[in-house]
Amino acid sequence: MSANLSESLEPPRVGATLQSLRQAQGLSLDELSRRAGVSKSMLSQIERNQANPTVAVVWRLANALRVELSELLSGEKPAAPAIETVASHATPSLASPDGLCVLRILGPIDLAGQFEWYELTVQPGGALESAAHEPGSREHLSVLGGELEVSAGAISQALKAGETARYAVDGPHAIRNRGSQPATALLVVLHP
């Protein structure tokens, strides 16, 4: 009987629920910290179940995440929404060192290494040069605006808006904008 009593006195562990809600909304620890007025280090400790938040902190987090207080305290991951929306500002992106290529990561992180898709913007003179991916990998590049050149191995192909190239990427490959206007495209990477 005393074992059950001590278990019932254990505070709820909100870490996994907090992390799941934060990630589902595409929020970084920094962004949630700003919204809730809770330090980033405290949020990190809560998510790793190294700290139990006060009721006031849980209330601030629930408000910042726009969920009911009971949802954070339940200790269970919430069901996935019927439609999950990621705000434009919450879509992660990567830029080349020279800033001429920007990849917006459109695919969910849990599919990385299997199936990835990106919005690619390449300024005039910009190039996205990549080392070989694992054998059997392929890319699909659909140009939405402007013109791009794809090189895979020793072969290059110019693409205009509306055209798609599909090519093996188990060797060095590149996407270049040799034109005078910015180019945009959707880039899909399929891993074996």
Short mmCIF file of the C-alpha atoms (twelve columns), coordinates in Angstrom:
data_MODEL
# 
_entry.id   MODEL 
# 
loop_
_atom_site.group_PDB 
_atom_site.id 
_atom_site.type_symbol 
_atom_site.label_atom_id 
_atom_site.label_alt_id 
_atom_site.label_comp_id 
_atom_site.label_asym_id 
_atom_site.label_seq_id 
_atom_site.Cartn_x 
_atom_site.Cartn_y 
_atom_site.Cartn_z 
_atom_site.pdbx_PDB_model_num 
ATOM 1   C CA . MET A 1   0.000  0.000  0.000   1 
ATOM 2   C CA . SER A 2   2.799  2.445  0.795   1 
ATOM 3   C CA . ALA A 3   4.329  1.826  -2.670  1 
ATOM 4   C CA . ASN A 4   1.086  2.965  -4.295  1 
ATOM 5   C CA . LEU A 5   0.925  5.984  -2.003  1 
ATOM 6   C CA . SER A 6   4.466  7.097  -2.887  1 
ATOM 7   C CA . GLU A 7   3.772  6.602  -6.598  1 
ATOM 8   C CA . SER A 8   0.660  8.775  -6.389  1 
ATOM 9   C CA . LEU A 9   2.705  11.522 -4.676  1 
ATOM 10  C CA . GLU A 10  5.229  11.592 -7.542  1 
ATOM 11  C CA . PRO A 11  4.835  14.878 -9.466  1 
ATOM 12  C CA . PRO A 12  3.749  14.574 -13.104 1 
ATOM 13  C CA . ARG A 13  6.602  14.452 -15.585 1 
ATOM 14  C CA . VAL A 14  5.728  16.952 -18.285 1 
ATOM 15  C CA . GLY A 15  9.021  16.785 -20.227 1 
ATOM 16  C CA . ALA A 16  7.990  14.495 -23.097 1 
ATOM 17  C CA . THR A 17  4.645  16.244 -23.498 1 
ATOM 18  C CA . LEU A 18  6.272  19.675 -23.482 1 
ATOM 19  C CA . GLN A 19  8.864  18.640 -26.062 1 
ATOM 20  C CA . SER A 20  6.231  17.024 -28.293 1 
ATOM 21  C CA . LEU A 21  3.959  20.077 -28.193 1 
ATOM 22  C CA . ARG A 22  6.869  22.459 -28.819 1 
ATOM 23  C CA . GLN A 23  8.140  20.450 -31.788 1 
ATOM 24  C CA . ALA A 24  4.649  19.970 -33.249 1 
ATOM 25  C CA . GLN A 25  4.327  23.765 -33.329 1 
ATOM 26  C CA . GLY A 26  7.776  24.171 -34.863 1 
ATOM 27  C CA . LEU A 27  9.066  26.183 -31.908 1 
ATOM 28  C CA . SER A 28  12.688 26.338 -30.823 1 
ATOM 29  C CA . LEU A 29  13.596 26.418 -27.138 1 
ATOM 30  C CA . ASP A 30  14.506 30.097 -27.646 1 
ATOM 31  C CA . GLU A 31  11.100 30.957 -29.116 1 
ATOM 32  C CA . LEU A 32  9.159  29.120 -26.388 1 
ATOM 33  C CA . SER A 33  11.403 30.765 -23.766 1 
ATOM 34  C CA . ARG A 34  10.480 34.207 -25.120 1 
ATOM 35  C CA . ARG A 35  6.775  33.411 -25.359 1 
ATOM 36  C CA . ALA A 36  6.483  31.874 -21.889 1 
ATOM 37  C CA . GLY A 37  8.974  34.030 -19.985 1 
ATOM 38  C CA . VAL A 38  10.805 30.889 -18.826 1 
ATOM 39  C CA . SER A 39  14.562 30.534 -19.247 1 
ATOM 40  C CA . LYS A 40  15.870 28.325 -22.035 1 
ATOM 41  C CA . SER A 41  17.953 26.313 -19.548 1 
ATOM 42  C CA . MET A 42  14.864 25.668 -17.389 1 
ATOM 43  C CA . LEU A 43  12.895 24.526 -20.466 1 
ATOM 44  C CA . SER A 44  15.708 22.172 -21.422 1 
ATOM 45  C CA . GLN A 45  15.809 20.722 -17.887 1 
ATOM 46  C CA . ILE A 46  12.023 20.253 -17.865 1 
ATOM 47  C CA . GLU A 47  12.075 18.478 -21.252 1 
ATOM 48  C CA . ARG A 48  14.797 16.111 -19.992 1 
ATOM 49  C CA . ASN A 49  12.829 15.502 -16.751 1 
ATOM 50  C CA . GLN A 50  15.678 16.982 -14.724 1 
ATOM 51  C CA . ALA A 51  13.406 19.610 -13.176 1 
ATOM 52  C CA . ASN A 52  9.768  19.703 -12.142 1 
ATOM 53  C CA . PRO A 53  8.168  23.050 -12.988 1 
ATOM 54  C CA . THR A 54  6.005  24.998 -10.575 1 
ATOM 55  C CA . VAL A 55  2.309  25.400 -11.303 1 
ATOM 56  C CA . ALA A 56  3.021  28.994 -12.395 1 
ATOM 57  C CA . VAL A 57  5.625  27.797 -14.932 1 
ATOM 58  C CA . VAL A 58  3.301  25.083 -16.279 1 
ATOM 59  C CA . TRP A 59  0.557  27.691 -16.605 1 
ATOM 60  C CA . ARG A 60  2.885  30.030 -18.556 1 
ATOM 61  C CA . LEU A 61  3.988  27.172 -20.825 1 
ATOM 62  C CA . ALA A 62  0.404  26.064 -21.491 1 
ATOM 63  C CA . ASN A 63  -0.549 29.643 -22.408 1 
ATOM 64  C CA . ALA A 64  2.498  30.048 -24.644 1 
ATOM 65  C CA . LEU A 65  1.682  26.774 -26.414 1 
ATOM 66  C CA . ARG A 66  -2.059 27.593 -26.503 1 
ATOM 67  C CA . VAL A 67  -3.050 24.294 -24.854 1 
ATOM 68  C CA . GLU A 68  -5.004 23.402 -21.735 1 
ATOM 69  C CA . LEU A 69  -3.048 23.102 -18.489 1 
ATOM 70  C CA . SER A 70  -4.317 19.519 -18.149 1 
ATOM 71  C CA . GLU A 71  -2.718 18.591 -21.486 1 
ATOM 72  C CA . LEU A 72  0.746  19.441 -20.149 1 
ATOM 73  C CA . LEU A 73  0.106  17.680 -16.838 1 
ATOM 74  C CA . SER A 74  -1.293 14.479 -18.365 1 
ATOM 75  C CA . GLY A 75  2.173  13.112 -19.080 1 
ATOM 76  C CA . GLU A 76  0.908  11.619 -22.338 1 
ATOM 77  C CA . LYS A 77  1.837  12.750 -25.803 1 
ATOM 78  C CA . PRO A 78  -1.147 14.481 -27.375 1 
ATOM 79  C CA . ALA A 79  -2.732 12.939 -30.436 1 
ATOM 80  C CA . ALA A 80  -1.462 14.361 -33.695 1 
ATOM 81  C CA . PRO A 81  -3.785 17.052 -35.035 1 
ATOM 82  C CA . ALA A 82  -5.832 16.261 -38.134 1 
ATOM 83  C CA . ILE A 83  -3.985 19.073 -39.896 1 
ATOM 84  C CA . GLU A 84  -0.578 20.157 -38.638 1 
ATOM 85  C CA . THR A 85  0.495  23.619 -39.735 1 
ATOM 86  C CA . VAL A 86  4.074  24.894 -39.611 1 
ATOM 87  C CA . ALA A 87  4.385  28.662 -39.707 1 
ATOM 88  C CA . SER A 88  6.673  30.127 -42.350 1 
ATOM 89  C CA . HIS A 89  8.995  31.591 -39.705 1 
ATOM 90  C CA . ALA A 90  9.238  28.149 -38.039 1 
ATOM 91  C CA . THR A 91  10.394 26.377 -41.206 1 
ATOM 92  C CA . PRO A 92  14.120 25.744 -40.757 1 
ATOM 93  C CA . SER A 93  16.518 26.743 -43.503 1 
ATOM 94  C CA . LEU A 94  20.177 26.308 -44.426 1 
ATOM 95  C CA . ALA A 95  22.264 28.752 -46.437 1 
ATOM 96  C CA . SER A 96  25.499 28.185 -48.334 1 
ATOM 97  C CA . PRO A 97  28.552 29.970 -46.873 1 
ATOM 98  C CA . ASP A 98  28.329 32.661 -49.593 1 
ATOM 99  C CA . GLY A 99  24.582 33.104 -48.989 1 
ATOM 100 C CA . LEU A 100 23.709 32.521 -52.672 1 
ATOM 101 C CA . CYS A 101 21.812 29.250 -52.009 1 
ATOM 102 C CA . VAL A 102 19.077 28.775 -49.438 1 
ATOM 103 C CA . LEU A 103 17.368 25.455 -48.665 1 
ATOM 104 C CA . ARG A 104 14.091 25.652 -46.702 1 
ATOM 105 C CA . ILE A 105 13.550 22.270 -45.035 1 
ATOM 106 C CA . LEU A 106 9.941  21.388 -45.845 1 
ATOM 107 C CA . GLY A 107 9.941  17.722 -44.786 1 
ATOM 108 C CA . PRO A 108 9.483  16.591 -41.180 1 
ATOM 109 C CA . ILE A 109 12.669 15.801 -39.289 1 
ATOM 110 C CA . ASP A 110 11.573 12.217 -38.587 1 
ATOM 111 C CA . LEU A 111 11.830 11.417 -42.325 1 
ATOM 112 C CA . ALA A 112 15.381 12.794 -42.666 1 
ATOM 113 C CA . GLY A 113 17.693 10.179 -44.132 1 
ATOM 114 C CA . GLN A 114 14.775 8.473  -45.914 1 
ATOM 115 C CA . PHE A 115 12.730 11.033 -47.819 1 
ATOM 116 C CA . GLU A 116 13.530 14.750 -47.729 1 
ATOM 117 C CA . TRP A 117 12.148 17.737 -49.570 1 
ATOM 118 C CA . TYR A 118 13.262 21.313 -49.761 1 
ATOM 119 C CA . GLU A 119 12.461 24.633 -51.355 1 
ATOM 120 C CA . LEU A 120 15.680 25.743 -53.041 1 
ATOM 121 C CA . THR A 121 16.494 29.344 -53.974 1 
ATOM 122 C CA . VAL A 122 19.694 29.975 -55.940 1 
ATOM 123 C CA . GLN A 123 20.865 33.492 -56.725 1 
ATOM 124 C CA . PRO A 124 22.726 34.204 -60.003 1 
ATOM 125 C CA . GLY A 125 26.196 32.661 -59.802 1 
ATOM 126 C CA . GLY A 126 25.208 30.468 -56.860 1 
ATOM 127 C CA . ALA A 127 25.872 26.741 -56.674 1 
ATOM 128 C CA . LEU A 128 24.740 23.987 -54.334 1 
ATOM 129 C CA . GLU A 129 27.583 21.472 -54.535 1 
ATOM 130 C CA . SER A 130 27.185 18.153 -52.762 1 
ATOM 131 C CA . ALA A 131 29.350 15.153 -52.007 1 
ATOM 132 C CA . ALA A 132 28.100 11.658 -52.806 1 
ATOM 133 C CA . HIS A 133 25.130 10.317 -50.868 1 
ATOM 134 C CA . GLU A 134 24.783 6.615  -50.076 1 
ATOM 135 C CA . PRO A 135 24.588 4.238  -53.098 1 
ATOM 136 C CA . GLY A 136 21.127 4.155  -54.679 1 
ATOM 137 C CA . SER A 137 20.161 7.699  -53.609 1 
ATOM 138 C CA . ARG A 138 18.349 9.912  -56.125 1 
ATOM 139 C CA . GLU A 139 17.324 13.550 -56.332 1 
ATOM 140 C CA . HIS A 140 14.335 15.044 -58.122 1 
ATOM 141 C CA . LEU A 141 14.664 18.736 -58.933 1 
ATOM 142 C CA . SER A 142 11.595 20.621 -60.198 1 
ATOM 143 C CA . VAL A 143 12.326 24.187 -61.303 1 
ATOM 144 C CA . LEU A 144 9.527  26.577 -60.331 1 
ATOM 145 C CA . GLY A 145 11.066 29.807 -61.582 1 
ATOM 146 C CA . GLY A 146 14.214 30.865 -63.414 1 
ATOM 147 C CA . GLU A 147 16.729 28.390 -64.840 1 
ATOM 148 C CA . LEU A 148 19.104 25.938 -63.196 1 
ATOM 149 C CA . GLU A 149 21.815 23.556 -64.340 1 
ATOM 150 C CA . VAL A 150 22.183 20.106 -62.775 1 
ATOM 151 C CA . SER A 151 25.465 18.189 -62.864 1 
ATOM 152 C CA . ALA A 152 25.714 14.557 -61.804 1 
ATOM 153 C CA . GLY A 153 28.999 12.853 -62.527 1 
ATOM 154 C CA . ALA A 154 30.270 14.052 -65.916 1 
ATOM 155 C CA . ILE A 155 26.814 14.992 -67.268 1 
ATOM 156 C CA . SER A 156 25.123 18.420 -67.011 1 
ATOM 157 C CA . GLN A 157 21.579 19.391 -67.955 1 
ATOM 158 C CA . ALA A 158 19.986 22.860 -68.163 1 
ATOM 159 C CA . LEU A 159 16.439 23.129 -66.786 1 
ATOM 160 C CA . LYS A 160 13.799 25.819 -67.346 1 
ATOM 161 C CA . ALA A 161 10.789 26.635 -65.194 1 
ATOM 162 C CA . GLY A 162 8.336  23.734 -65.221 1 
ATOM 163 C CA . GLU A 163 10.968 21.079 -65.965 1 
ATOM 164 C CA . THR A 164 12.076 18.285 -63.618 1 
ATOM 165 C CA . ALA A 165 15.357 16.375 -63.545 1 
ATOM 166 C CA . ARG A 166 15.777 13.005 -61.818 1 
ATOM 167 C CA . TYR A 167 19.322 11.800 -61.250 1 
ATOM 168 C CA . ALA A 168 21.560 9.535  -59.174 1 
ATOM 169 C CA . VAL A 169 23.460 11.241 -56.362 1 
ATOM 170 C CA . ASP A 170 25.813 8.459  -55.293 1 
ATOM 171 C CA . GLY A 171 28.631 10.606 -56.711 1 
ATOM 172 C CA . PRO A 172 29.444 14.322 -56.520 1 
ATOM 173 C CA . HIS A 173 26.644 16.498 -57.902 1 
ATOM 174 C CA . ALA A 174 25.711 20.170 -58.132 1 
ATOM 175 C CA . ILE A 175 22.879 22.565 -58.890 1 
ATOM 176 C CA . ARG A 176 23.960 25.912 -60.372 1 
ATOM 177 C CA . ASN A 177 22.298 29.128 -61.448 1 
ATOM 178 C CA . ARG A 178 24.231 30.347 -64.484 1 
ATOM 179 C CA . GLY A 179 21.485 32.843 -65.383 1 
ATOM 180 C CA . SER A 180 20.985 36.479 -64.435 1 
ATOM 181 C CA . GLN A 181 17.793 35.974 -62.372 1 
ATOM 182 C CA . PRO A 182 17.193 34.130 -59.074 1 
ATOM 183 C CA . ALA A 183 15.851 30.582 -59.500 1 
ATOM 184 C CA . THR A 184 13.540 28.580 -57.237 1 
ATOM 185 C CA . ALA A 185 12.906 24.865 -57.214 1 
ATOM 186 C CA . LEU A 186 11.604 21.951 -55.188 1 
ATOM 187 C CA . LEU A 187 14.312 19.431 -54.361 1 
ATOM 188 C CA . VAL A 188 13.353 15.917 -53.248 1 
ATOM 189 C CA . VAL A 189 15.994 13.478 -52.008 1 
ATOM 190 C CA . LEU A 190 15.181 9.757  -51.880 1 
ATOM 191 C CA . HIS A 191 17.503 7.561  -49.857 1 
ATOM 192 C CA . PRO A 192 17.562 3.771  -50.405 1 
# 
